[in-house]
Amino acid sequence: MKTIKFSSALVLTLCLVVNCFGEKLTFNFEDPKGVNNILFVLDAPLEQITGSASGIRGTVTGDPENPADISGKIIVETRSLQVPNPKMREHLLGEDWLDAEKNPEISFEVKSVSNIKREGNKGTADVTGIFTLNGVSKEITVPVQAHYLPGRLKERGGNQEGDILVLRSNFILRRSDFNIQPGKHLDKVADEIQIKMSIAGFCVR
């Protein structure tokens, strides 16, 4: 099955994409409201498996004057993965699939950003980074949409002033690429994993 994790560096890169700051800022993706999530779907001939991942954290830091100067990482706790069937979740997190005990985190760490386009406080880009799942790390490139919301943090709840950076992405992974039961159970567990991500990072002023 699958799990996913996302890079914070990508966030910053997009921040630069949307021209969101003129100073070095850090966005924290550990959402106090618990809204940040990643959805996944495996649509096999006999069964469609849908689930979600929470337990998201990580930071992204960057200098808008130097787009190459970006660092960060987004992490998802493997045990935060949820599917409707309890027995299926037990298998998902067990030794034969994701082995959550041995591989407690899923992550994405940004290496580079290309095809940057922006319009106002919104932007898109292709983000390349190292995605680690089930103890296997591979370089992948994913499309990302970024929306910078300066001064909107307090509106989201709480008493702190600050900015929000929202990142969205839809992409596909293959469990066989990450040594997750490759070639097995394909009638019930598709090799192709459809990922839909929507996460917000916060910069307190």
C-alpha positions as CSV (number, residue, x, y, z in Angstrom):
1,M,0.0,0.0,0.0
2,K,1.3,3.5,0.4
3,T,2.0,6.5,2.4
4,I,3.3,9.8,1.7
5,K,5.3,12.6,2.9
6,F,6.0,16.0,1.7
7,S,8.8,18.5,1.5
8,S,8.9,21.8,3.1
9,A,11.6,23.1,0.9
10,L,9.1,22.9,-1.8
11,V,7.0,25.2,0.2
12,L,9.6,27.8,0.3
13,T,10.4,27.4,-3.3
14,L,6.9,28.2,-4.0
15,C,7.0,31.0,-1.7
16,L,9.6,32.5,-3.8
17,V,7.4,31.6,-6.8
18,V,4.6,33.7,-5.5
19,N,7.0,36.4,-4.4
20,C,5.7,36.1,-0.8
21,F,8.5,37.8,1.0
22,G,11.5,40.1,1.0
23,E,13.2,38.5,3.9
24,K,14.1,35.0,5.1
25,L,11.0,33.4,6.5
26,T,10.3,30.0,8.0
27,F,6.9,28.2,7.6
28,N,5.9,25.6,10.1
29,F,3.6,22.8,8.7
30,E,2.6,21.3,12.1
31,D,-1.0,22.5,12.0
32,P,-2.4,23.1,15.5
33,K,-5.9,22.6,14.1
34,G,-5.1,19.2,12.7
35,V,-6.5,20.1,9.3
36,N,-3.4,19.3,7.1
37,N,-3.9,16.0,5.4
38,I,-2.9,13.9,2.4
39,L,-5.4,11.6,0.7
40,F,-4.6,8.4,-1.2
41,V,-6.5,6.1,-3.5
42,L,-5.5,2.6,-4.9
43,D,-8.1,1.6,-7.5
44,A,-7.6,-2.1,-8.3
45,P,-10.0,-4.3,-10.4
46,L,-11.6,-5.9,-7.3
47,E,-11.3,-3.2,-4.7
48,Q,-10.8,0.5,-4.3
49,I,-8.8,1.5,-1.2
50,T,-9.0,5.0,0.0
51,G,-7.3,6.5,3.0
52,S,-5.6,9.5,4.5
53,A,-2.5,10.6,6.3
54,S,-2.1,13.2,9.0
55,G,0.6,13.6,11.6
56,I,2.2,16.1,9.3
57,R,5.1,18.3,10.4
58,G,8.2,20.1,9.0
59,T,9.5,23.5,8.2
60,V,10.6,25.4,5.1
61,T,13.0,28.3,5.1
62,G,14.2,30.5,2.2
63,D,15.5,33.8,1.0
64,P,13.3,35.4,-1.7
65,E,16.3,37.2,-3.0
66,N,18.1,33.9,-3.7
67,P,15.7,31.2,-4.9
68,A,18.5,28.6,-4.7
69,D,18.8,29.2,-1.0
70,I,15.9,27.0,0.1
71,S,15.8,24.3,2.7
72,G,13.2,22.2,4.4
73,K,11.4,19.0,4.7
74,I,7.8,17.8,5.2
75,I,7.3,14.6,7.2
76,V,4.3,12.3,7.7
77,E,4.1,9.8,10.6
78,T,3.6,6.4,9.0
79,R,1.2,5.4,11.9
80,S,-1.0,8.3,11.0
81,L,-2.2,6.5,7.9
82,Q,-5.8,5.5,8.1
83,V,-8.1,3.3,6.0
84,P,-11.7,2.3,6.7
85,N,-11.1,-1.3,7.5
86,P,-9.2,-2.0,10.8
87,K,-7.7,-5.3,9.6
88,M,-6.5,-3.6,6.4
89,R,-4.8,-0.9,8.4
90,E,-3.1,-3.5,10.6
91,H,-1.7,-5.1,7.4
92,L,-0.8,-1.7,5.9
93,L,1.4,-0.8,8.9
94,G,2.7,-4.3,9.4
95,E,6.1,-5.8,8.4
96,D,4.9,-7.1,5.0
97,W,3.8,-3.7,3.8
98,L,5.0,-0.4,5.3
99,D,6.6,-1.7,8.5
100,A,5.7,1.3,10.5
101,E,7.9,0.2,13.4
102,K,11.0,0.1,11.2
103,N,10.0,3.0,9.0
104,P,8.2,5.5,11.3
105,E,8.3,8.4,8.8
106,I,7.5,9.2,5.2
107,S,9.2,12.3,3.8
108,F,9.9,14.6,0.9
109,E,12.9,16.9,0.8
110,V,13.3,19.4,-2.0
111,K,16.2,19.5,-4.3
112,S,15.2,21.9,-7.0
113,V,12.3,23.8,-8.5
114,S,11.5,24.4,-12.2
115,N,8.8,25.7,-14.6
116,I,7.9,28.4,-12.1
117,K,4.8,30.5,-13.0
118,R,3.1,33.1,-10.8
119,E,0.1,35.4,-10.8
120,G,-0.2,37.7,-7.8
121,N,0.0,35.7,-4.6
122,K,-0.5,32.4,-6.4
123,G,2.0,30.3,-8.2
124,T,2.8,26.9,-9.7
125,A,6.0,24.9,-10.2
126,D,7.5,21.5,-10.7
127,V,9.3,20.5,-7.5
128,T,12.0,17.8,-7.6
129,G,13.0,16.2,-4.3
130,I,13.8,13.0,-2.5
131,F,10.8,11.0,-1.4
132,T,11.3,8.4,1.2
133,L,8.7,5.6,1.8
134,N,9.1,2.1,3.3
135,G,12.8,2.8,3.8
136,V,13.3,3.5,0.1
137,S,14.4,6.9,-1.2
138,K,13.8,8.0,-4.7
139,E,14.0,11.3,-6.6
140,I,10.6,12.4,-7.9
141,T,9.1,15.5,-9.5
142,V,5.6,16.7,-8.6
143,P,3.5,19.6,-9.7
144,V,2.7,22.0,-6.9
145,Q,0.3,24.9,-6.5
146,A,1.1,27.5,-3.9
147,H,-1.1,30.3,-2.4
148,Y,0.5,32.9,-0.1
149,L,-1.9,34.6,2.3
150,P,0.0,37.4,4.1
151,G,-1.4,38.5,7.4
152,R,-4.2,35.9,7.4
153,L,-2.9,33.6,10.2
154,K,-5.1,35.2,12.9
155,E,-8.2,34.7,10.8
156,R,-7.6,31.0,10.8
157,G,-8.0,30.9,14.6
158,G,-5.8,31.8,17.5
159,N,-4.2,35.0,18.7
160,Q,-1.1,35.1,16.6
161,E,-0.4,37.5,13.8
162,G,1.4,36.0,10.7
163,D,1.2,34.6,7.2
164,I,0.0,31.4,5.7
165,L,1.4,29.4,2.8
166,V,-1.0,26.8,1.3
167,L,0.5,24.0,-0.9
168,R,-1.6,21.6,-3.1
169,S,-0.5,18.8,-5.3
170,N,-1.9,15.8,-7.2
171,F,0.4,13.1,-8.4
172,I,0.9,9.3,-8.7
173,L,3.4,7.0,-7.0
174,R,3.8,3.2,-7.6
175,R,4.2,0.9,-4.6
176,S,6.5,-1.3,-6.6
177,D,9.0,1.6,-6.8
178,F,9.2,1.6,-3.1
179,N,9.5,-2.2,-2.6
180,I,5.9,-2.5,-1.2
181,Q,4.9,-6.0,-2.1
182,P,5.9,-5.5,-5.8
183,G,3.8,-7.5,-8.3
184,K,1.6,-9.0,-5.6
185,H,-2.1,-8.7,-4.8
186,L,-2.7,-6.5,-7.8
187,D,-6.4,-7.5,-8.2
188,K,-7.1,-6.0,-4.7
189,V,-4.2,-3.5,-4.1
190,A,-3.3,-1.4,-7.2
191,D,0.3,-0.7,-7.9
192,E,-0.6,2.9,-8.8
193,I,-1.2,5.2,-5.8
194,Q,-3.1,8.4,-6.5
195,I,-2.0,11.2,-4.1
196,K,-3.9,14.4,-3.3
197,M,-2.2,16.8,-0.9
198,S,-3.4,20.0,0.8
199,I,-1.2,21.5,3.6
200,A,-0.8,24.9,5.1
201,G,2.4,26.3,6.7
202,F,2.4,29.2,9.2
203,C,4.9,32.0,9.7
204,V,4.3,33.9,13.0
205,R,5.1,37.6,12.9
